[in-house]
Amino acid sequence: MAVKLDIMAIGAHPDDVEISAGATVAKSVALGQKVGIVDLTRGELGSRGSAELREKEASNASAILGLTARENLGMADGFFQYNEENLRSIITAIRKY
């Protein structure tokens, strides 16, 4: 069973939340809030590094930030669509946390 979060941030790629809201995440954790990140894709189309490197960086960033949870939904980078399957994946993650 997943831990209930105070804040759940969603980004298209691993590192998007850290780049766009890393300070907010760090401050929220420092204030005692349970924070998690859900990445939609593995970032496999990135021009700098591989999906495996992004996964390792995401794991390191999660530890540094003190995240309570992190999950990757594995949607196709650059090609994820607004469809029932993807919506259900996001809804499931929201309900889980």
N, C-alpha and C positions, 0 to 999 in steps of 0.2 A: 504494500500500500504506500502510495506517495505521501510525502509531507505536504501539508497545506502551506502555501506561500502567502506572504503579504504582498509581494510584487512579482509579477511574471513579465519578463520582457521577451518580445519575439523579434527575431531578425531573419533576413533572407539567407545570410551566410554566417558561418562561424567568424567572429570578430566584428560583425556589424554592430552588435549591442555595445561591445567594449569601446568601439570608436565613437559611437553616437551618444552613449549614455553611461560610459564607464565610471565617471566621477559620481553620478547619481547613484549607481549601483553600489559603489564603494561606501559612500556616505550612508546609504540606507542600511547596509550590513553593519557598519560601525554603530549605528543607532539601535542595533539589535533586531532588525527586521529580517525575515526569511525571504531571500531573493533567489529566483531561478531564471534561467534563460532557455528558451526553445529556439533552436535554429531550424529553419525550413529545409535547407539544402546542405550538402557537404562542401559546397564551394568548389566543385570539381572543374569548373571552367575558368577558375582564377588564373590570371596571367603571371602571378607571383606565388609559386609554390603549388604543391599537390593537395588533394583532399586529405591525404594521410598527414601531411605537415599541418594543415589547418586543424585537424582533429587533435594532434598533439598540442598545438598552441592553445586551442580551446580548453583542453584539460588543464594546462598550466595556468591560464588566465582564470579559470574557475577556482583553482586553489588559491591563487593570489588574492582574488576578490572575496573569497570566503562564501561562495555560492552554496546554497542548500541543495540545489538541483540543477541539472543541465541535461537537455535531451535534444537529439537531432532527429527530425522527422524523415530525412532521407528523400525529399522530393528532388526532382531533376533540376539541377542548377540551370537557370536561363530558360527553362521550358515548363516550370510548374504552372499549372493552369487553375483557374477558378472552376472547380468541378466538385462533384459530390465526394469523391474519394479524398481529395485534399482538404476540403472543408471538414469532413468527418475526422481526419487526423488532427487538425487544429482544435476542433471542438473537444475531442477526447483529451488532448493535452490540457486544455483549459479546465475541464472538469476534474482531471486527475490532480491538478495542483490547486 
